[in-house]
Each structure stands twice: as C-alpha cells, then as structure tokens.
Amino acid sequence: MKDIEIRTNQDSWQSGNAKNITFIVTKDCQLACKYCYLVGKNSKERMTWDVAKSSIDYILDHPEEFKEHSVIWDFIGGEPFLEIDLIDRICDYIKIELFNRSHKWFNSYRFSFSTNGINYDTEKVQNFIKKNREHLSIGITIDGTKQKHDLNRIWKTHEIEQGKMPLPHEEKGSYDDVVKNIPLWQSQFPNAGTKVTISSADIPYIKESVLHLYSLGIHEVNINVVFEDVWQEGDDQLFEEQLMQLADEIIDGGFYTDYACSFFSENIGKPLDRVLHNQNWCGAGNMLAIDAAGNFYPCTRFAQYSLRDKRAWVIGNIHDGIDKNKLRPFLTLDRCTQNSEECIDCEVASGCAWCQGENYDAADTPTVYQRSTAICKMHKARVRANNYYWNKLFRKLELEGEREEFEKNKRMSNEVIC
C-alpha cells in the first residue's frame, strides 16, 4: 500500500501566537483592483522615516504592552514594495535595536509581506530578500488564470486617480507582469502559498483558476470570498457548482496528496457550542497597525482608507501611546457579543468567517458589535460543496483500501503542526 498524505493549509508562524504589528508604509499601488477594500488609496500618504522610527521606539520602550514572545512585522500598502528603501531601513533598525536591547524578540521575529508581485524581481527587492531571507515571509497575489486575474487586477490609470473607473476596453490587466516573477518567488519561497479573492463577477472561473495555480507549481491556494455585500441572486448556486467541479478535479486527479485549497476543510460546516467556541474570529485589538501620520489602529481595516461609511477608529499614536479605553471594546469581542441568535445557533457555523472592520463599516451605528452577514449564503454553499468533497474523497480512499493510512498520516501531520 502506498503512503497517502493530505496537503493541508499550514498554520501561521508560531501558531498565530505572535504579536502582529503592521506598518502602512504607503497608500499607493500600481493596481486598482476592483474588489479591493482599500477605498482611499492615494499617492500622497507615505510613511516617513521619523514616523517609522518613533513607532519602533514606542513599541520596544513599552514591553509591558507587548508581552508576546514573538513578533510579526508586517508591511502593507497599497503595494509595500513601492517603499522598499524605507522598509529596508526599518528592518535594519529593528534588528539592531532588538540586539542592543537583548530583546526577547531578537531571534523570534518575521518580516511579512503580501505583494502584487510586480516589483518582485527588481534589484532593491532582491537585495532585501537576500539580506533577510531567514526571517522573511512573502506572498504574491495571483488570482488564477489570465482571464480571472485580469478581470479584477487591473493597472491604475489617470481616470482611476481622478475617481473614475476606465471603460472595459481601456483596462489593462496585470497577469503577464506578475506571472513572470512566480518562478523566482517559488525558488526562494518554495512552500509559500498565494491568496485568491472571489467576487461576484469571477465565480465562473474558480475551478480553472485553482487548477491553473497548481499547474504553476503553487501548492497552497488560500482563497476566500470578499466580505462586502456584493453578491447577486444565484451567486451561491454558481459558487457551489464551481466548488463541486473543483472537488471532482482535485480528487480524480489526485491533487489532494500534494496540493491544498482552503475552500475544503474537515473543520467547517458544523454547529458551535456557545461556551466552548466563543472566540472572536480575527485578531483585531490584539494587533497593532500604524499609518503614515503615526496613528495606531486595532487593525488596518479601521484606518480611514479602508472604510466606506465610517470614521477611522484610532486607538492612539506614536506621541501619546495606546489609549486602552479606545481599545477596550475589542477585548470583549467574541461570537456571542456580536452575532445574532440565528448565527450563534447556526447548524453550519464553524468556518463562517467575518472581518471585524467590515462589521464596523457595514453596521447601522458606529459599533463593532454588529455582525455583517453578507457572505451567509456563500458560506452555506461552500459547506454543501465541502461535504461533497470529503464524502467523495473518503469513498475513494475506502474503495482503494487507503482510508486508514490516510487518517494516520493526517493525525501525524496535525501533531507536527501543533
């Protein structure tokens, strides 16, 4: 009997227990992705060295407020690599200060990036990677096939800078500019996954896009639907059909042994006990985000450029520190404090995600205690397809006499991750 393993999405570094600190180094980007939640991107708000240094000094000067034993220094935009000179200087300063202070984070840190991949092969970016390789995580976003990627991930134009969207015939997709850098990225980060976003318009391309990413050598596809209320009548049925077709391809083609797609998980689609499983979904409030003005936020989704209808939720700044009273609401967030009874008692509640910033932006009042349910029908469609996937996979393994070996390897894999 051959060994049967399952490829699963890897847990985050340090099992998610590291402090996440995000520098919003720029609000500019070469692209104007149609589904992007950053509604206030611009080329004017760029972090200065003085703000970055003051942020680091505040964090390292107040260890009582940052008790985690590890840290992820996250850099976002816009497109973070537009500010590679500043980032390089920031990272050098962090390393020197951690050493000089004999800080607990000295050898327990990561520099993390999610990039559109356009500038990845430039000399400055490559020099930065070589210098920091052992403490670096970089994900390149590629949405799938050229057709799907270019549907949403288009180059910014003058019209977009003026607040107008170009006509379809004027749009220029970015697939060719990104895919050329995938081999270099994979050679440096062979286990890295990509992040795929699904909106209403690109549902028909899900199956072929995931398979296309596999064909590029990307073994882990982290994929999700947007949290915003963009869904049309019938989208959930189309979504379910695409996922079931994808399930057939993955199982019949044997991709499950060496590839992962986050849409399929044994842990979703079950009821949750309101006592045992009363955690918040995300880390808003436990994270820290810093913008170009030196303002602190509980998450980047609470900065003004991320919000459509609400005012930014500032919890402090580099001069005055963190205002714990403004942070207090986030420390009381859990499933029960922000979900309706219908959501709490839902039979398929597990795996139904939410974004704290979108909850706030979509709420009737300026509160973080009102759950946005825009993706409800999409989650239920995913659960139905997920059940189909696992039923089919287990039937196949049983017929081939490989179910027991599969379960054994899965247990061993979980023990290693834990």
C-alpha positions, 0 to 999 in steps of 0.5 A, a space after each residue: 500500500 502506498 503512503 497517502 498524505 493530505 496537503 493541508 493549509 499550514 498554520 501561521 508562524 508560531 501558531 498565530 501566537 505572535 504579536 502582529 504589528 503592521 506598518 502602512 508604509 504607503 497608500 499607493 499601488 500600481 493596481 486598482 483592483 476592483 474588489 479591493 477594500 482599500 477605498 482611499 488609496 492615494 499617492 500622497 500618504 507615505 510613511 516617513 522615516 521619523 514616523 517609522 522610527 518613533 513607532 519602533 521606539 514606542 513599541 520596544 520602550 513599552 514591553 509591558 504592552 507587548 508581552 508576546 514572545 514573538 513578533 510579526 512585522 508586517 508591511 502593507 500598502 497599497 503595494 509595500 514594495 513601492 517603499 522598499 528603501 524605507 522598509 529596508 531601513 526599518 528592518 535594519 533598525 529593528 534588528 539592531 535595536 532588538 540586539 542592543 536591547 537583548 530583546 526577547 524578540 531578537 531571534 523570534 521575529 518575521 518580516 511579512 509581506 503580501 505583494 502584487 508581485 510586480 516589483 518582485 524581481 527588481 534589484 532593491 527587492 532582491 537585495 532585501 530578500 537576500 539580506 533577510 531571507 531567514 526571517 522573511 515571509 512573502 506572498 504574491 497575489 495571483 488570482 488564477 488564470 489570465 482571464 480571472 486575474 485580469 478581470 479584477 487586477 487591473 493597472 491604475 490609470 489617470 481616470 482611476 486617480 481622478 475617481 473614475 473607473 476606465 471603460 472595459 476596453 481601456 483596462 489593462 490587466 496585470 497577469 503577464 507582469 506578475 506571472 513572470 516573477 512566480 518562478 523566482 518567488 517559488 525558488 526562494 519561497 518554495 512552500 509559500 502559498 498565494 491568496 485568491 479573492 472571489 467576487 461576484 463577477 469571477 465565480 465562473 472561473 474558480 475551478 480553472 483558476 485553482 487548477 491553473 495555480 497548481 499547474 504553476 507549481 503553487 501548492 497552497 491556494 488560500 482563497 476566500 470570498 470578499 466580505 462586502 455585500 456584493 453578491 447577486 441572486 444565484 451567486 451561491 448556486 454558481 459558487 457551489 457548482 464551481 466548488 463541486 467541479 473543483 472537488 471532482 478535479 482535485 480528487 480524480 486527479 489526485 491533487 489532494 496528496 500534494 496540493 491544498 485549497 482552503 475552500 475544503 476543510 474537515 473543520 467547517 460546516 458544523 454547529 458551535 457550542 456557545 461556551 466552548 467556541 466563543 472566540 472572536 474570529 480575527 485578531 483585531 485589538 490584539 494587533 497593532 497597525 500604524 499609518 503614515 501620520 503615526 496613528 495606531 489602529 486595532 487593525 488596518 481595516 479601521 484606518 480611514 482608507 479602508 472604510 466606506 461609511 465610517 470614521 477611522 477608529 484610532 486607538 492612539 499614536 506614536 506621541 501619546 501611546 495606546 489609549 486602552 479605553 479606545 481599545 477596550 471594546 475589542 477585548 470583549 469581542 467574541 461570537 456571542 457579543 456580536 452575532 445574532 441568535 440565528 448565527 450563534 445557533 447556526 447548524 453550519 457555523 464553524 468556518 463562517 468567517 467575518 472581518 471585524 472592520 467590515 462589521 464596523 463599516 457595514 453596521 447601522 451605528 458606529 459599533 463593532 458589535 454588529 455582525 455583517 452577514 453578507 457572505 451567509 449564503 456563500 458560506 452555506 454553499 461552500 459547506 454543501 460543496 465541502 461535504 461533497 468533497 470529503 464524502 467523495 474523497 473518503 469513498 475513494 480512499 475506502 474503495 482503494 483500501 487507503 482510508 486508514 493510512 490516510 487518517 494516520 498520516 493526517 493525525 501525524 501531520 496535525 501533531 507536527 503542526 501543533 
